[in-house]
Each structure stands twice: as C-alpha cells, then as structure tokens.
C-alpha cells in the first residue's frame, strides 16, 4: 500500500508506482547555504514559512484586491501545479493519465503542502465525466490559520485547491477546476475538495454536498 497517499484499494497500484517514480527525486535533496541554494534532483527550490504563504500573502493581496485575493492565490497554485506536472511528466516519460494523476499527491506530500486522501466517489475519467473527491488532512493553509488562532467563515485552502487542479488538468488534458467544500479553518472535521471540468463543477459540488449532508 502507498505510504504517502490514502486511497481505495483499486487505486493503490497507481500510487505505489507514483511513489517509486517521485521519491527518488526528493531523496536527492541538497541544502547549500554557502551558495544560498536548496536543490531537489538539481532543480532549485525555495522554502517559505507556511504562515507567510497562507496568511501574510493573503492579507497583503486582500488589501489590494479585496475578495479577489483568493482567486489570485488559486490561480498561482494552478499555474504552479501545472508547471510541476509538466516537469515530472517529462522527466519520467509517463504517458498514462491515471498514472500522471497519481504522481501529483505524492509530489504534493513530499513538497510539504499536505497529504491526500482519495475518496471512493472519485472517478477520474478522461472526459467531461471526470470526478475527483479528496481530503487534505494536513493542509498547510488550514493548519497555519488554526495555529494563528484565526477562524474563517469560508474555506482557506486556495493554493492547495489550485495546485491540484493545475496538476490534474495537465495529467488528463482537461480544463479542470477544484472547489473546497469543507475546511478545518471553518471548524469542519476535514478539508474536502471536489474537482471536475469547469462546466460541471457546480453540479458535482452540489452532488457531493448532498451525499455528505453538507
């Protein structure tokens, strides 16, 4: 069974292979403070404190953009997830959409964003019927809010949602969007997301809220 992703049994082989593909990159981790650099498999990485990204950046953007700040953070996440996906797909040579998707949560966990639980309702089809329902049990964005004692009346995991949508869009060649429907920063038991094609997202969110009595 996979170490870094919780999933239904029929998805496990995909995530087992994804860990075999992704973990070696992160094993090649080098910190060279004399040069001011951190690399993973010779690629330059940058470390930010979770609170700086999850709270300070949002507050600064909100002071300029108002309610649109969350959308901007989501789009930053989406661009980042898509770019990382293209990088790993090229490095690994993986072509299968399902296997490409499975690589995302592994990279996500190793990058410190959150771990991922794939829920049984998920049906990642390569067409308009695509559906992914998943939790981020240890989201850095929600955790930062809780640690700072900041409660919210709406979901806060904008970058996490965008990143996963960007990665999966690249994996399947679809225009996918993700929506957080419950959030620990709101007092919910979990941070739960629904992902679908843009035109069907509202419908899918409504279905999942009904399913979970939200």
Backbone as ProteinMPNN parsed JSONL, in Angstrom:
{"seq_chain_A": "XXXXXXXXXXXXXXXXXXXXXXXXXXXXXXXXXXXXXXXXXXXXXXXXXXXXXXXXXXXXXXXXXXXXXXXXXXXXXXXXXXXXXXXXXXXXXXXXXXXXXXXXXXXXXXXXXXXXXXXXXXXXXXXXXXXXXXXXXXXXXXXXXXXXXXXXXXXXXXXXXXXXXXXXXXXXXXXXXXXXXXXXXXXXXXXXXXXXXXXXXXXXXXXXXXXXXX", "coords_chain_A": {"N_chain_A": [[0.84, -1.204, 0.0], [0.391, 2.325, -0.599], [2.596, 4.788, 0.912], [2.333, 7.529, 1.229], [-0.116, 8.455, 0.399], [-3.556, 8.12, 0.987], [-5.956, 5.884, -0.182], [-8.64, 4.262, -2.074], [-8.532, 0.678, -2.5], [-8.381, -0.117, -5.224], [-7.056, 1.918, -6.458], [-4.544, 1.807, -5.448], [-2.239, 0.484, -6.739], [-1.494, 2.414, -8.665], [-0.632, 4.569, -7.094], [1.394, 3.372, -5.631], [3.308, 2.936, -7.657], [3.666, 5.574, -8.383], [4.961, 6.613, -6.13], [7.363, 5.214, -6.324], [8.358, 6.465, -8.57], [8.539, 9.23, -7.929], [9.684, 9.649, -5.342], [12.56, 9.157, -5.464], [13.529, 11.552, -6.639], [13.2, 13.443, -4.588], [14.797, 12.336, -2.687], [17.257, 13.099, -3.52], [18.196, 15.561, -2.22], [19.574, 18.663, -1.534], [21.038, 21.036, 0.545], [22.626, 24.031, 0.389], [23.8, 26.354, 2.042], [25.924, 28.144, 1.882], [25.907, 28.957, -0.692], [23.437, 29.928, -0.842], [21.322, 28.219, -1.674], [18.903, 25.645, -2.329], [18.397, 22.442, -3.519], [16.529, 19.999, -5.349], [16.992, 17.048, -6.815], [18.776, 18.418, -8.47], [17.252, 20.585, -9.242], [16.33, 23.913, -8.554], [14.944, 24.872, -5.479], [12.776, 26.704, -3.216], [12.242, 27.658, 0.132], [9.463, 28.531, 2.052], [7.922, 29.915, 4.981], [4.992, 28.416, 6.281], [2.963, 30.038, 7.436], [3.6, 32.528, 6.41], [3.017, 32.244, 3.711], [0.333, 31.321, 3.721], [-1.157, 33.108, 5.26], [-0.004, 35.794, 5.597], [0.556, 36.513, 2.896], [-2.009, 36.327, 1.779], [-3.366, 38.284, 3.258], [-2.002, 40.596, 2.445], [-2.559, 40.621, -0.323], [-5.329, 40.812, -0.159], [-5.631, 43.385, 0.833], [-5.181, 44.848, -1.395], [-6.69, 43.725, -3.472], [-9.097, 42.974, -2.407], [-11.956, 40.847, -2.09], [-11.105, 39.364, -4.246], [-8.634, 38.264, -3.752], [-8.388, 35.547, -2.99], [-8.957, 34.23, -5.377], [-6.777, 34.943, -6.939], [-4.669, 33.705, -5.522], [-5.468, 31.06, -5.817], [-5.142, 30.814, -8.608], [-2.391, 31.171, -8.805], [-1.577, 28.854, -7.495], [-2.644, 27.013, -9.305], [-1.159, 27.476, -11.65], [1.379, 26.816, -10.701], [1.054, 24.092, -9.992], [0.481, 22.998, -12.524], [2.87, 23.556, -13.91], [4.749, 22.099, -12.389], [3.746, 19.544, -12.839], [4.15, 19.211, -15.631], [6.932, 19.211, -15.651], [7.617, 16.862, -14.136], [6.321, 14.903, -15.645], [7.72, 15.009, -18.035], [10.311, 14.338, -17.154], [9.915, 11.744, -16.19], [8.719, 10.379, -18.269], [6.201, 9.29, -18.271], [3.055, 8.501, -19.638], [0.42, 7.652, -19.293], [-2.721, 8.856, -18.268], [-3.986, 8.343, -15.731], [-1.846, 7.394, -14.192], [-0.226, 9.617, -14.276], [-1.82, 11.437, -12.855], [-1.703, 10.216, -10.328], [0.902, 10.713, -9.552], [0.842, 13.31, -8.671], [-0.347, 13.769, -5.939], [1.69, 12.503, -4.491], [4.029, 14.007, -5.019], [3.022, 16.355, -3.954], [2.728, 15.748, -1.21], [5.413, 15.257, -0.506], [6.431, 17.743, -1.002], [5.464, 19.229, 1.083], [2.961, 20.44, 1.15], [0.506, 19.165, 1.835], [-0.896, 16.036, 2.984], [-2.779, 13.526, 1.177], [-6.037, 12.212, 0.83], [-7.794, 10.082, -1.149], [-11.119, 9.822, -2.034], [-13.791, 7.336, -2.193], [-15.778, 8.024, -4.044], [-14.551, 9.084, -6.201], [-13.921, 9.27, -9.681], [-11.896, 9.389, -11.972], [-12.213, 10.024, -14.986], [-11.21, 10.309, -18.457], [-12.61, 12.511, -19.617], [-15.601, 14.59, -19.876], [-16.898, 13.544, -17.698], [-15.197, 13.394, -15.588], [-14.318, 13.105, -12.183], [-13.074, 13.943, -9.082], [-12.763, 13.417, -5.71], [-11.564, 14.449, -2.662], [-9.559, 14.62, 0.339], [-7.503, 16.898, 2.203], [-5.815, 16.127, 4.747], [-3.825, 17.357, 6.275], [-3.392, 20.061, 5.591], [-1.294, 22.78, 4.788], [-2.236, 25.383, 4.64], [-4.737, 25.543, 6.038], [-3.822, 24.603, 8.508], [-2.015, 26.614, 9.243], [-3.75, 28.757, 9.712], [-5.224, 27.744, 11.888], [-3.183, 27.424, 13.79], [-2.479, 30.075, 14.188], [-4.712, 30.965, 15.421], [-6.812, 31.909, 13.931], [-10.012, 32.061, 12.812], [-12.343, 31.194, 10.211], [-14.999, 32.063, 7.968], [-15.25, 30.896, 5.583], [-13.79, 28.583, 3.195], [-10.173, 28.189, 3.207], [-8.129, 27.095, 1.759], [-6.811, 27.917, -0.766], [-4.475, 27.869, -2.458], [-3.74, 25.186, -2.33], [-6.013, 23.972, -3.5], [-5.902, 25.077, -6.084], [-3.393, 24.129, -6.971], [-3.738, 21.322, -7.124], [-5.753, 21.208, -9.067], [-4.415, 22.314, -11.263], [-2.347, 20.436, -11.685], [-3.8, 18.035, -12.258], [-5.23, 18.844, -14.497], [-3.193, 19.015, -16.4], [-2.434, 16.347, -16.398], [-4.627, 14.969, -17.523], [-5.284, 16.417, -19.744], [-7.455, 18.099, -19.656], [-9.694, 20.83, -18.856], [-9.766, 21.449, -15.784], [-11.242, 22.211, -12.601], [-11.069, 22.964, -9.088], [-12.844, 22.812, -6.019], [-13.118, 23.731, -2.674], [-15.052, 22.247, -0.202], [-15.467, 21.748, 2.481], [-13.732, 22.853, 5.428], [-11.068, 22.846, 7.728], [-10.321, 25.216, 8.94], [-12.698, 26.476, 9.177], [-13.88, 25.156, 11.164], [-14.685, 22.653, 10.462], [-14.479, 19.026, 10.171], [-12.677, 18.127, 8.337], [-10.618, 19.089, 5.503], [-12.05, 19.223, 2.544], [-12.333, 18.508, -0.923], [-13.682, 18.999, -4.208], [-13.24, 18.063, -7.519], [-13.697, 18.797, -10.926], [-14.577, 19.083, -14.432], [-14.685, 22.461, -15.621], [-17.347, 23.355, -16.583], [-18.983, 21.501, -15.275], [-18.5, 21.65, -12.598], [-20.036, 23.034, -10.615], [-22.348, 21.46, -10.552], [-21.281, 18.987, -9.72], [-20.264, 19.658, -7.199], [-22.647, 20.246, -5.868], [-23.802, 17.683, -5.895], [-21.982, 16.238, -4.288], [-22.137, 17.618, -1.867], [-24.738, 17.017, -1.166], [-24.475, 14.254, -0.892], [-22.775, 14.07, 1.324], [-24.27, 15.318, 3.188], [-24.069, 18.14, 3.594]], "CA_chain_A": [[0.0, 0.0, 0.0], [1.171, 3.566, -0.641], [2.978, 5.382, 2.19], [2.096, 8.966, 1.303], [-1.465, 8.765, -0.065], [-4.605, 7.178, 1.359], [-6.826, 5.733, -1.346], [-9.288, 2.957, -2.211], [-7.599, -0.375, -2.905], [-8.189, -0.251, -6.662], [-6.129, 2.963, -6.888], [-3.257, 1.64, -4.777], [-1.091, 0.245, -7.624], [-1.075, 3.663, -9.304], [0.109, 5.384, -6.139], [2.643, 2.663, -5.332], [4.254, 3.249, -8.72], [3.958, 7.013, -8.313], [5.982, 6.806, -5.106], [8.625, 4.729, -6.888], [8.825, 7.431, -9.557], [8.752, 10.575, -7.398], [10.52, 9.702, -4.144], [14.0, 9.326, -5.729], [13.873, 12.957, -6.878], [13.296, 14.145, -3.314], [15.938, 11.783, -1.956], [18.412, 13.891, -3.953], [17.935, 16.881, -1.626], [20.824, 19.295, -1.099], [20.977, 22.402, 1.074], [23.959, 24.632, 0.31], [23.601, 27.734, 2.495], [27.028, 28.993, 1.436], [25.524, 29.47, -2.009], [22.045, 30.38, -0.77], [20.506, 27.396, -2.567], [18.37, 24.33, -1.998], [18.047, 21.756, -4.765], [15.954, 18.656, -5.355], [17.374, 16.481, -8.111], [19.462, 19.502, -9.186], [16.33, 21.683, -9.52], [16.33, 24.888, -7.466], [13.726, 25.006, -4.679], [12.772, 27.792, -2.254], [11.429, 27.326, 1.291], [8.721, 29.614, 2.696], [7.135, 29.514, 6.137], [3.592, 28.201, 5.928], [2.152, 31.178, 7.821], [3.885, 33.628, 5.482], [2.299, 31.995, 2.459], [-1.098, 31.096, 3.899], [-1.834, 34.215, 5.93], [0.544, 37.115, 5.264], [0.368, 36.803, 1.48], [-3.43, 36.559, 1.536], [-3.726, 39.584, 3.829], [-1.46, 41.645, 1.588], [-3.346, 40.645, -1.557], [-6.675, 41.278, 0.169], [-5.589, 44.834, 0.999], [-5.145, 45.442, -2.738], [-7.682, 43.139, -4.371], [-10.35, 42.664, -1.731], [-12.375, 39.45, -2.164], [-10.447, 38.669, -5.35], [-7.336, 37.723, -3.351], [-8.434, 34.093, -3.031], [-8.904, 33.798, -6.782], [-5.389, 35.105, -7.389], [-3.871, 32.642, -4.902], [-5.874, 29.829, -6.512], [-4.52, 30.781, -9.932], [-0.961, 30.921, -8.591], [-1.477, 27.424, -7.239], [-2.93, 26.256, -10.521], [-0.001, 27.607, -12.536], [2.479, 26.066, -10.092], [0.764, 22.672, -10.14], [0.613, 22.63, -13.938], [4.284, 23.587, -14.27], [5.397, 20.951, -11.758], [3.289, 18.341, -13.538], [4.87, 19.098, -16.906], [8.327, 18.864, -15.347], [7.73, 15.462, -13.742], [5.902, 14.041, -16.756], [8.833, 14.972, -18.984], [11.423, 13.618, -16.54], [9.598, 10.326, -16.007], [8.247, 9.771, -19.513], [4.888, 8.67, -18.061], [2.031, 8.983, -20.559], [-0.921, 7.268, -18.862], [-3.321, 9.934, -17.463], [-4.203, 7.935, -14.347], [-0.557, 7.352, -13.513], [0.207, 11.013, -14.134], [-2.573, 11.999, -11.734], [-1.219, 9.634, -9.078], [2.178, 11.326, -9.196], [0.588, 14.611, -8.074], [-0.42, 13.747, -4.476], [2.98, 12.104, -3.921], [4.839, 15.223, -5.064], [2.358, 17.294, -3.047], [3.084, 15.377, 0.16], [6.853, 15.431, -0.319], [6.691, 19.172, -1.035], [5.025, 19.839, 2.324], [1.68, 21.137, 1.043], [-0.48, 18.398, 2.599], [-1.088, 14.69, 2.464], [-4.02, 13.448, 0.404], [-6.894, 11.03, 0.896], [-8.703, 9.981, -2.297], [-12.362, 9.216, -1.561], [-14.314, 6.306, -3.108], [-16.647, 8.594, -5.08], [-13.713, 9.56, -7.303], [-13.955, 8.55, -10.96], [-11.119, 10.271, -12.848], [-12.359, 9.635, -16.387], [-10.547, 11.263, -19.361], [-13.645, 13.217, -20.376], [-16.412, 15.51, -19.075], [-17.396, 12.863, -16.501], [-14.132, 13.386, -14.58], [-14.677, 13.495, -10.823], [-12.121, 13.598, -8.026], [-13.186, 13.897, -4.392], [-10.364, 14.155, -1.879], [-9.285, 15.413, 1.535], [-6.131, 17.251, 2.578], [-5.888, 16.053, 6.207], [-2.799, 18.15, 6.952], [-3.153, 21.203, 4.713], [-0.501, 23.832, 5.422], [-3.009, 26.622, 4.71], [-5.667, 25.444, 7.165], [-3.038, 24.459, 9.729], [-1.472, 27.93, 9.592], [-4.841, 29.539, 10.293], [-5.529, 27.199, 13.206], [-2.06, 27.727, 14.68], [-2.523, 31.507, 14.482], [-5.96, 31.266, 16.105], [-7.673, 32.645, 13.0], [-11.14, 31.285, 12.291], [-12.816, 31.718, 8.933], [-16.355, 31.648, 7.612], [-15.192, 30.274, 4.265], [-12.569, 27.793, 3.035], [-8.943, 28.975, 3.085], [-7.083, 26.345, 1.046], [-6.854, 28.359, -2.16], [-3.339, 27.397, -3.236], [-3.851, 23.729, -2.412], [-7.036, 23.645, -4.494], [-5.399, 25.423, -7.405], [-2.284, 23.247, -7.344], [-4.254, 20.016, -7.538], [-6.465, 21.385, -10.333], [-3.424, 22.507, -12.313], [-1.662, 19.162, -11.951], [-4.706, 17.076, -12.891], [-5.534, 19.353, -15.836], [-2.092, 18.586, -17.263], [-2.428, 14.884, -16.47], [-5.711, 14.462, -18.364], [-5.547, 17.271, -20.894], [-8.783, 18.671, -19.467], [-9.746, 22.081, -18.097], [-10.36, 21.048, -14.518], [-11.249, 23.17, -11.505], [-11.303, 22.342, -7.79], [-13.588, 23.625, -5.062], [-13.109, 23.216, -1.31], [-16.434, 22.279, 0.297], [-15.373, 21.851, 3.936], [-12.388, 23.331, 5.76], [-10.78, 22.834, 9.159], [-10.271, 26.596, 9.43], [-14.087, 26.859, 9.438], [-14.376, 24.298, 12.23], [-15.092, 21.35, 9.929], [-13.618, 17.905, 10.558], [-11.665, 17.895, 7.317], [-10.577, 19.951, 4.321], [-12.506, 18.33, 1.475], [-12.355, 19.163, -2.221], [-14.303, 18.353, -5.362], [-12.644, 18.511, -8.77], [-14.43, 18.389, -12.122], [-14.409, 20.062, -15.505], [-15.294, 23.734, -15.271], [-18.801, 23.431, -16.779], [-19.725, 20.575, -14.414], [-18.058, 21.745, -11.211], [-21.152, 23.4, -9.736], [-23.206, 20.273, -10.437], [-20.583, 17.981, -8.92], [-20.225, 20.146, -5.824], [-23.991, 20.061, -5.326], [-23.976, 16.242, -5.677], [-21.171, 15.786, -3.154], [-22.696, 18.202, -0.648], [-25.91, 16.214, -0.826], [-24.005, 12.955, -0.457], [-22.196, 14.196, 2.646], [-25.225, 16.062, 4.032], [-23.458, 19.428, 3.944]], "C_chain_A": [[0.873, 1.25, 0.0], [1.456, 4.111, 0.763], [2.45, 6.805, 2.343], [0.684, 9.39, 0.895], [-2.416, 7.697, 0.452], [-5.604, 7.099, 0.214], [-7.544, 4.392, -1.305], [-8.314, 1.937, -2.815], [-7.337, -0.401, -4.413], [-7.291, 0.846, -7.234], [-4.703, 2.721, -6.393], [-2.091, 1.357, -5.727], [-0.582, 1.51, -8.326], [-0.216, 4.491, -8.353], [1.396, 4.699, -5.676], [3.702, 2.998, -6.387], [4.63, 4.726, -8.692], [5.028, 7.293, -7.261], [7.345, 6.329, -5.6], [9.223, 5.741, -7.869], [9.275, 8.746, -8.931], [9.738, 10.626, -6.234], [12.006, 9.858, -4.453], [14.416, 10.761, -6.026], [14.102, 13.677, -5.552], [14.38, 13.565, -2.411], [17.219, 12.539, -2.305], [18.208, 15.354, -3.538], [19.244, 17.454, -1.114], [20.555, 20.717, -0.633], [22.401, 22.954, 1.101], [23.84, 26.093, 0.731], [24.72, 28.678, 2.078], [26.741, 29.624, 0.082], [24.098, 30.013, -2.013], [21.119, 29.553, -1.625], [20.057, 26.105, -1.896], [17.981, 23.689, -3.317], [17.432, 20.395, -4.466], [16.199, 18.101, -6.745], [17.926, 17.576, -9.031], [18.552, 20.653, -9.594], [16.285, 22.61, -8.309], [14.953, 24.942, -6.792], [13.894, 26.169, -3.709], [11.828, 27.412, -1.117], [10.779, 28.586, 1.845], [8.052, 29.074, 3.951], [5.664, 29.407, 5.739], [2.743, 29.421, 6.261], [2.369, 32.362, 6.882], [3.083, 33.477, 4.2], [0.793, 31.983, 2.658], [-1.829, 32.306, 4.462], [-1.311, 35.577, 5.465], [0.325, 37.47, 3.803], [-1.096, 37.11, 1.177], [-3.866, 37.918, 2.078], [-3.234, 40.732, 2.954], [-2.253, 41.764, 0.289], [-4.755, 41.168, -1.303], [-6.717, 42.795, 0.322], [-5.608, 45.555, -0.339], [-6.347, 45.01, -3.573], [-9.031, 42.869, -3.719], [-10.685, 41.187, -1.846], [-11.697, 38.66, -3.283], [-9.125, 38.034, -4.983], [-7.308, 36.198, -3.434], [-8.335, 33.544, -4.436], [-7.478, 33.877, -7.302], [-4.513, 33.994, -6.813], [-4.196, 31.296, -5.547], [-5.176, 29.721, -7.859], [-3.012, 30.604, -9.84], [-0.731, 29.437, -8.34], [-1.679, 26.608, -8.496], [-1.762, 26.3, -11.503], [1.179, 26.787, -12.015], [2.273, 24.563, -10.257], [0.934, 22.198, -11.567], [2.077, 22.573, -14.351], [5.037, 22.408, -13.657], [5.007, 19.659, -12.464], [4.049, 18.159, -14.842], [6.312, 18.669, -16.686], [8.453, 17.372, -15.037], [7.286, 14.51, -14.849], [7.04, 13.905, -17.769], [9.996, 14.151, -18.432], [11.162, 12.12, -16.495], [9.212, 9.622, -17.291], [6.888, 9.11, -19.392], [3.85, 9.324, -18.972], [0.612, 8.705, -20.082], [-1.525, 8.345, -17.956], [-3.515, 9.568, -15.997], [-2.905, 7.889, -13.558], [0.004, 8.752, -13.304], [-0.522, 11.677, -12.963], [-1.991, 11.513, -10.41], [0.107, 10.242, -8.623], [1.977, 12.643, -8.446], [0.526, 14.587, -6.555], [0.893, 13.335, -3.805], [3.923, 13.304, -3.895], [4.332, 16.25, -4.063], [2.765, 17.033, -1.598], [4.567, 15.628, 0.427], [7.249, 16.9, -0.336], [6.188, 19.911, 0.183], [3.706, 20.581, 2.259], [0.616, 20.486, 1.929], [-0.33, 16.942, 2.196], [-2.497, 14.603, 1.888], [-4.728, 12.124, 0.67], [-7.854, 11.08, -0.281], [-9.956, 9.232, -1.835], [-12.991, 8.309, -2.621], [-15.194, 6.853, -4.226], [-15.867, 9.019, -6.321], [-13.808, 8.644, -8.519], [-13.224, 9.416, -11.986], [-11.114, 9.8, -14.303], [-11.715, 10.706, -17.29], [-11.528, 12.037, -20.233], [-14.457, 14.101, -19.42], [-16.978, 14.871, -17.804], [-16.358, 12.815, -15.381], [-14.667, 13.86, -13.226], [-13.584, 13.021, -9.873], [-12.609, 14.246, -6.735], [-12.091, 13.49, -3.415], [-10.257, 15.097, -0.69], [-7.803, 15.753, 1.593], [-6.089, 17.276, 4.106], [-4.907, 16.973, 6.935], [-2.411, 19.348, 6.093], [-2.361, 22.302, 5.426], [-1.304, 25.121, 5.569], [-3.968, 26.606, 5.895], [-4.912, 25.367, 8.482], [-2.474, 25.803, 10.181], [-2.543, 28.809, 10.242], [-5.168, 29.056, 11.709], [-4.44, 27.551, 14.218], [-2.078, 29.192, 15.102], [-3.801, 31.913, 15.206], [-6.928, 32.062, 15.252], [-8.782, 31.726, 12.504], [-11.654, 31.962, 11.026], [-14.246, 31.253, 8.698], [-16.426, 31.088, 6.201], [-13.881, 29.509, 4.129], [-11.343, 28.675, 2.77], [-7.88, 28.311, 2.216], [-7.068, 26.666, -0.45], [-5.708, 27.781, -2.979], [-3.367, 25.886, -3.389], [-4.855, 23.311, -3.479], [-6.529, 23.916, -5.901], [-4.303, 24.485, -7.88], [-2.805, 21.907, -7.86], [-5.012, 20.112, -8.862], [-5.493, 21.562, -11.496], [-2.727, 21.217, -12.69], [-2.571, 18.212, -12.728], [-5.143, 17.534, -14.282], [-4.459, 18.925, -16.823], [-2.102, 17.074, -17.453], [-3.438, 14.357, -17.484], [-5.975, 15.293, -19.611], [-6.94, 17.859, -20.865], [-8.672, 20.0, -18.732], [-10.522, 21.815, -16.819], [-10.267, 22.172, -13.497], [-11.562, 22.418, -10.213], [-11.984, 23.327, -6.851], [-13.521, 22.959, -3.695], [-14.509, 23.348, -0.728], [-16.516, 22.214, 1.818], [-13.931, 22.202, 4.274], [-12.202, 23.334, 7.274], [-10.734, 24.241, 9.745], [-11.665, 27.144, 9.71], [-14.679, 26.052, 10.589], [-14.85, 22.942, 11.757], [-14.078, 20.277, 10.321], [-12.495, 17.666, 9.571], [-11.711, 19.004, 6.269], [-10.87, 19.054, 3.122], [-12.715, 19.126, 0.19], [-13.099, 18.314, -3.248], [-13.645, 18.934, -6.607], [-13.427, 17.94, -9.947], [-14.087, 19.368, -13.234], [-15.179, 21.326, -15.141], [-16.805, 23.775, -15.425], [-19.611, 22.549, -15.824], [-19.387, 20.726, -12.93], [-19.217, 22.058, -10.269], [-22.071, 22.195, -9.488], [-22.577, 19.231, -9.524], [-20.507, 18.385, -7.448], [-21.578, 19.933, -5.156], [-24.237, 18.579, -4.996], [-23.226, 15.794, -4.428], [-21.663, 16.386, -1.843], [-23.931, 17.435, -0.211], [-25.498, 14.865, -0.274], [-23.494, 12.986, 0.978], [-23.065, 15.006, 3.611], [-24.636, 17.384, 4.531], [-24.413, 20.582, 3.655]], "O_chain_A": [[1.977, 1.234, 0.543], [0.662, 3.921, 1.685], [2.152, 7.242, 3.455], [0.326, 10.56, 1.033], [-2.121, 6.505, 0.368], [-6.049, 8.125, -0.301], [-7.121, 3.483, -0.592], [-7.392, 2.3, -3.546], [-6.216, -0.672, -4.844], [-6.815, 0.728, -8.363], [-3.763, 3.359, -6.867], [-1.024, 1.943, -5.542], [0.619, 1.656, -8.553], [0.806, 5.048, -8.756], [2.379, 5.373, -5.365], [4.846, 3.305, -6.054], [5.78, 5.084, -8.948], [5.908, 8.125, -7.482], [8.363, 6.965, -5.328], [10.443, 5.857, -7.985], [10.28, 9.318, -9.351], [10.544, 11.553, -6.15], [12.677, 10.629, -3.766], [15.537, 11.155, -5.702], [15.067, 14.426, -5.401], [14.831, 14.227, -1.477], [18.147, 12.615, -1.499], [18.068, 16.247, -4.374], [19.948, 16.802, -0.343], [19.919, 21.502, -1.336], [23.275, 22.398, 1.765], [23.784, 26.978, -0.123], [24.496, 29.88, 1.933], [27.266, 30.688, -0.247], [23.606, 30.492, -3.035], [20.211, 30.101, -2.25], [20.734, 25.558, -1.026], [17.314, 24.312, -4.142], [17.765, 19.737, -3.48], [15.679, 18.62, -7.734], [17.583, 17.646, -10.211], [19.013, 21.605, -10.225], [16.21, 22.147, -7.171], [13.928, 25.046, -7.466], [15.016, 26.577, -3.411], [10.736, 26.901, -1.364], [11.453, 29.589, 2.08], [7.657, 27.909, 3.991], [5.162, 30.213, 4.955], [1.888, 29.809, 5.465], [1.435, 33.11, 6.593], [2.541, 34.447, 3.67], [0.055, 32.564, 1.863], [-3.007, 32.505, 4.166], [-2.083, 36.414, 4.996], [-0.05, 38.6, 3.491], [-1.4, 38.03, 0.419], [-4.644, 38.624, 1.436], [-3.946, 41.713, 2.742], [-2.58, 42.867, -0.148], [-5.313, 41.885, -2.133], [-7.717, 43.426, -0.018], [-5.998, 46.72, -0.422], [-6.945, 45.815, -4.287], [-10.003, 42.566, -4.411], [-9.795, 40.346, -1.714], [-11.711, 37.429, -3.272], [-8.535, 37.332, -5.804], [-6.324, 35.618, -3.892], [-7.703, 32.513, -4.664], [-7.022, 32.987, -8.02], [-3.704, 33.406, -7.531], [-3.3, 30.488, -5.793], [-4.673, 28.655, -8.215], [-2.412, 29.959, -10.7], [0.187, 28.836, -8.898], [-0.972, 25.628, -8.731], [-1.417, 25.288, -12.113], [1.89, 26.145, -12.788], [3.203, 23.841, -10.62], [1.471, 21.115, -11.803], [2.488, 21.654, -15.06], [5.866, 21.787, -14.321], [5.845, 18.78, -12.663], [4.54, 17.066, -15.126], [6.851, 17.862, -17.444], [9.302, 16.69, -15.612], [7.833, 13.414, -14.971], [7.291, 12.819, -18.292], [10.598, 13.36, -19.158], [12.066, 11.318, -16.731], [9.358, 8.405, -17.402], [6.455, 8.43, -20.323], [3.778, 10.549, -19.064], [-0.309, 9.445, -20.429], [-0.901, 8.718, -16.963], [-3.243, 10.381, -15.113], [-2.862, 8.292, -12.395], [0.63, 9.036, -12.283], [0.091, 12.395, -12.174], [-1.807, 12.299, -9.48], [0.393, 10.276, -7.427], [2.842, 13.051, -7.67], [1.279, 15.32, -5.915], [1.181, 13.762, -2.687], [4.545, 13.586, -2.871], [5.119, 16.931, -3.406], [3.099, 17.956, -0.855], [4.928, 16.157, 1.478], [8.271, 17.277, 0.238], [6.448, 21.106, 0.322], [3.35, 21.284, 3.205], [-0.085, 21.167, 2.677], [0.294, 16.64, 1.179], [-3.312, 15.503, 2.089], [-4.104, 11.064, 0.726], [-8.642, 12.018, -0.4], [-9.856, 8.126, -1.304], [-12.75, 8.492, -3.814], [-15.341, 6.202, -5.26], [-16.456, 9.284, -7.369], [-13.779, 7.419, -8.403], [-13.864, 10.103, -12.783], [-10.125, 9.246, -14.783], [-11.681, 11.88, -16.923], [-11.312, 12.2, -21.434], [-14.042, 14.331, -18.284], [-17.482, 15.575, -16.93], [-16.627, 12.244, -14.324], [-15.367, 14.869, -13.132], [-13.218, 11.846, -9.864], [-12.837, 15.454, -6.673], [-11.727, 12.316, -3.344], [-10.784, 16.21, -0.702], [-6.959, 15.004, 1.102], [-6.304, 18.328, 4.707], [-5.137, 17.33, 8.09], [-1.226, 19.614, 5.894], [-2.713, 22.706, 6.535], [-1.086, 25.877, 6.516], [-4.005, 27.559, 6.673], [-5.31, 25.992, 9.464], [-2.458, 26.097, 11.377], [-2.267, 29.518, 11.21], [-5.365, 29.865, 12.616], [-4.73, 27.926, 15.354], [-1.734, 29.518, 16.238], [-3.961, 33.079, 15.569], [-7.765, 32.8, 15.772], [-8.511, 30.721, 11.846], [-11.426, 33.151, 10.805], [-14.652, 30.189, 9.166], [-17.511, 30.835, 5.677], [-12.945, 29.768, 4.885], [-11.452, 29.756, 2.192], [-6.833, 28.908, 1.962], [-7.288, 25.79, -1.286], [-5.929, 27.259, -4.072], [-3.053, 25.361, -4.458], [-4.587, 22.408, -4.271], [-6.701, 23.094, -6.801], [-4.277, 24.088, -9.045], [-2.367, 21.419, -8.902], [-4.928, 19.205, -9.69], [-5.715, 21.029, -12.583], [-2.533, 20.931, -13.872], [-2.159, 17.648, -13.742], [-5.399, 16.703, -15.153], [-4.763, 18.522, -17.946], [-1.812, 16.579, -18.542], [-3.149, 13.413, -18.22], [-6.799, 14.917, -20.445], [-7.545, 18.094, -21.911], [-7.674, 20.264, -18.063], [-11.746, 21.933, -16.769], [-9.337, 22.978, -13.522], [-12.225, 21.381, -10.228], [-11.722, 24.529, -6.895], [-13.825, 21.774, -3.559], [-15.093, 24.431, -0.753], [-17.539, 22.589, 2.391], [-13.015, 21.893, 3.512], [-13.082, 23.776, 8.012], [-11.068, 24.439, 10.913], [-11.81, 28.156, 10.396], [-15.841, 26.24, 10.95], [-15.363, 22.154, 12.551], [-12.965, 20.583, 10.747], [-11.475, 17.071, 9.918], [-12.686, 19.747, 6.157], [-10.042, 18.229, 2.734], [-13.203, 20.257, 0.208], [-13.135, 17.087, -3.163], [-13.508, 20.151, -6.736], [-13.775, 16.759, -9.966], [-13.394, 20.36, -13.009], [-16.193, 21.271, -14.445], [-17.498, 24.188, -14.495], [-20.789, 22.814, -15.587], [-19.932, 20.003, -12.096], [-19.361, 21.411, -9.232], [-22.509, 21.951, -8.364], [-23.246, 18.661, -8.662], [-20.668, 17.548, -6.559], [-21.646, 19.49, -4.009], [-24.806, 18.257, -3.953], [-23.768, 15.057, -3.605], [-21.609, 15.723, -0.807], [-24.145, 17.225, 0.983], [-26.086, 14.377, 0.69], [-23.738, 12.063, 1.755], [-22.636, 15.335, 4.717], [-24.696, 17.703, 5.718], [-24.069, 21.741, 3.887]]}, "name": "protein", "num_of_chains": 1, "seq": "XXXXXXXXXXXXXXXXXXXXXXXXXXXXXXXXXXXXXXXXXXXXXXXXXXXXXXXXXXXXXXXXXXXXXXXXXXXXXXXXXXXXXXXXXXXXXXXXXXXXXXXXXXXXXXXXXXXXXXXXXXXXXXXXXXXXXXXXXXXXXXXXXXXXXXXXXXXXXXXXXXXXXXXXXXXXXXXXXXXXXXXXXXXXXXXXXXXXXXXXXXXXXXXXXXXXXX"}
